[in-house]
Amino acid sequence: AAPATAVAAGGTVVFSASKENALPGENFTVEVSLSDIPSTGINACEFAVGYDSSLVTITGVEAGALTKTNAESADSSSSSIPLFDAYVNKTNSSINVCWSTAAEDSKYWLQGSGVMVTITGTVNSDAKSGSVADFEIEAISRDTYPGSGTKNDKIKVGYYSNNAKEMYDYKVENGSVTIGSAQLAVTKYGDANCDGTVDISDVVL
């Protein structure tokens, strides 16, 4: 489990989801990345990605390159408990994601930046062109701990170190899948070099 209590550890991790386009009935891929990870690293992270089930259907969730730290080689518990876990909760249209390791050496933790998770899916055949299916990065919907009666409202991203539980601040940049083809940029007539103005350079080109 990710840290339940914490103090700020002096860094802000950015969670960002990609923005994609797809036609009704087509497949799509949305990547959720982490960046600005402080140099200490991350050995515990959990969050959810909410999606619009009226527009898209999720078909797969895979660990991204950021999680390929070789922590399994230094974590004896990994043989019985996977370091990466993901669950598509169809009841509340969200994808729960968790990565953690008991490896003590921080070289096996999440470091730097990269893709944390890749989400694949299909646009529903009845989705209207121009609709936007938002992919919102949020806290996992659950009690703060079993039986607490208090709803969890925070993404967990931080580390355990010498029995300390420290968490980073975070910010999110949500993603989306826009239904329909990507729109071409509008340009001016005569703007042959597409620099936004019409002048002699366009005539030369």
C-alpha positions in Angstrom: 0.0 0.0 0.0 1.1 3.5 -0.7 1.9 5.8 2.3 -1.3 6.7 4.2 0.2 9.6 6.2 3.0 11.9 5.2 4.8 15.2 5.3 5.8 17.2 2.3 9.1 16.0 0.9 10.0 19.2 -1.0 9.0 18.4 -4.6 6.0 18.5 -7.0 5.5 15.6 -9.3 3.5 16.2 -12.5 1.0 13.6 -13.6 0.0 14.2 -17.3 -2.2 12.3 -19.7 -1.9 12.5 -23.4 -4.6 14.0 -25.7 -5.6 11.8 -28.6 -8.1 11.6 -31.5 -10.0 8.6 -32.8 -13.1 7.9 -34.9 -16.1 5.9 -33.6 -15.2 2.2 -33.5 -11.5 2.9 -33.7 -8.8 2.0 -31.1 -6.9 4.6 -29.2 -4.0 4.7 -26.7 -3.7 7.3 -23.8 -0.4 7.5 -22.0 -0.1 8.7 -18.4 3.3 10.1 -17.6 5.1 11.3 -14.5 7.7 14.1 -14.6 9.7 16.3 -12.3 10.3 13.4 -9.9 12.6 14.7 -7.1 16.0 13.1 -7.0 15.1 11.0 -4.0 12.7 9.0 -6.2 9.4 7.3 -5.6 8.8 3.8 -4.2 5.0 4.1 -3.7 2.5 5.6 -6.0 -1.3 5.2 -6.4 -3.9 7.1 -8.4 -6.9 6.6 -10.6 -7.8 7.7 -14.1 -11.5 8.5 -14.6 -13.0 8.1 -18.1 -16.3 8.6 -19.8 -17.8 5.1 -20.3 -20.6 6.5 -22.5 -17.9 7.4 -25.1 -15.1 4.9 -24.7 -14.5 1.3 -23.6 -11.2 0.4 -21.9 -9.6 -2.8 -23.3 -6.2 -2.8 -21.6 -3.9 -1.2 -19.0 -0.1 -1.8 -19.2 2.8 -0.7 -17.1 4.9 2.0 -18.8 8.7 2.3 -19.3 9.0 4.4 -16.1 8.2 1.3 -14.0 10.9 -0.8 -15.6 13.4 -0.2 -12.8 14.5 -3.9 -12.3 13.2 -3.6 -8.7 12.1 -7.2 -8.8 15.7 -8.2 -8.5 16.0 -6.4 -5.2 12.5 -7.0 -3.8 11.9 -10.5 -2.5 8.2 -9.8 -2.0 7.7 -9.2 -5.7 7.4 -13.0 -6.4 4.1 -13.0 -4.5 2.9 -9.4 -4.8 3.3 -7.6 -8.2 5.0 -4.2 -8.1 2.6 -2.8 -10.7 -1.2 -3.4 -10.4 -4.1 -1.9 -12.3 -7.8 -2.5 -12.1 -10.6 -1.2 -14.3 -13.5 -0.3 -12.1 -16.5 -0.3 -14.4 -18.9 0.7 -11.6 -17.5 4.2 -11.3 -15.7 4.4 -14.7 -12.2 4.6 -13.4 -8.8 2.8 -13.7 -7.0 2.3 -10.4 -3.2 2.2 -10.7 -0.6 1.3 -8.1 3.2 0.8 -8.2 5.3 0.1 -5.1 8.4 -1.7 -4.1 10.0 -2.8 -0.8 13.5 -2.5 -2.4 15.6 -0.3 -0.1 18.0 1.0 -2.7 16.5 4.1 -4.4 18.2 3.2 -7.7 15.3 0.7 -8.1 12.6 3.4 -7.5 10.8 5.5 -10.0 13.3 8.2 -11.2 13.3 11.1 -13.7 10.3 11.1 -16.0 8.5 8.8 -18.4 5.3 6.9 -19.1 3.8 5.3 -16.0 0.9 3.5 -17.6 -0.5 3.0 -21.1 -4.3 2.8 -21.4 -5.8 1.2 -24.6 -9.5 1.3 -25.6 -12.1 1.6 -28.3 -14.3 4.5 -29.1 -17.9 3.4 -28.8 -19.6 3.1 -32.2 -22.4 5.4 -31.2 -20.1 8.2 -30.0 -20.9 11.5 -31.8 -18.1 13.2 -33.7 -16.8 16.2 -31.8 -17.5 14.6 -28.4 -14.6 14.6 -26.0 -13.9 11.7 -23.6 -11.9 13.2 -20.7 -9.3 11.1 -18.9 -9.0 12.7 -15.5 -6.2 11.9 -13.1 -7.6 11.7 -9.6 -7.5 10.0 -6.2 -8.6 6.3 -5.9 -12.2 6.2 -4.6 -11.9 4.3 -1.3 -11.8 4.8 2.4 -8.5 6.3 3.7 -8.1 3.0 5.5 -10.6 0.1 5.9 -13.5 1.1 8.1 -12.4 4.8 8.5 -15.6 6.1 6.9 -13.6 8.9 5.4 -13.2 9.1 1.6 -9.7 9.2 0.3 -9.2 12.5 -1.7 -5.5 12.5 -2.5 -3.2 10.9 -5.0 -0.4 9.0 -3.1 3.1 9.6 -4.5 6.2 9.4 -2.2 8.5 7.0 -0.4 9.2 5.0 2.7 12.7 5.5 4.1 13.9 4.3 7.5 10.3 3.9 8.7 9.5 7.4 7.6 6.5 8.1 5.3 7.1 11.1 3.1 4.9 12.3 0.3 5.5 14.7 -2.6 3.1 17.5 -3.7 1.7 16.9 -7.1 -0.3 18.5 -9.9 -2.2 16.9 -12.7 -2.6 17.7 -16.4 -5.6 15.7 -17.6 -5.9 14.0 -21.0 -8.7 13.2 -23.5 -9.8 11.4 -26.6 -11.6 13.6 -29.1 -14.0 11.8 -31.3 -13.3 12.5 -34.9 -10.3 13.3 -37.1 -7.6 15.7 -35.9 -8.4 19.2 -37.3 -5.9 20.8 -39.6 -4.6 24.2 -38.6 -6.4 27.1 -40.4 -3.9 29.2 -42.5 -4.2 32.4 -44.5 -4.6 32.2 -48.3 -1.2 32.9 -49.8 0.7 32.0 -46.6 2.9 29.5 -48.5 5.4 29.0 -45.6 2.7 28.9 -42.9 4.3 31.6 -40.7 1.0 33.4 -40.1 1.8 36.4 -42.5 1.6 36.9 -46.2 4.7 38.7 -47.5 7.5 38.6 -50.1 8.9 35.4 -48.6 5.7 33.6 -49.7 6.1 34.9 -53.2 9.7 33.7 -53.3 8.6 30.2 -52.0 
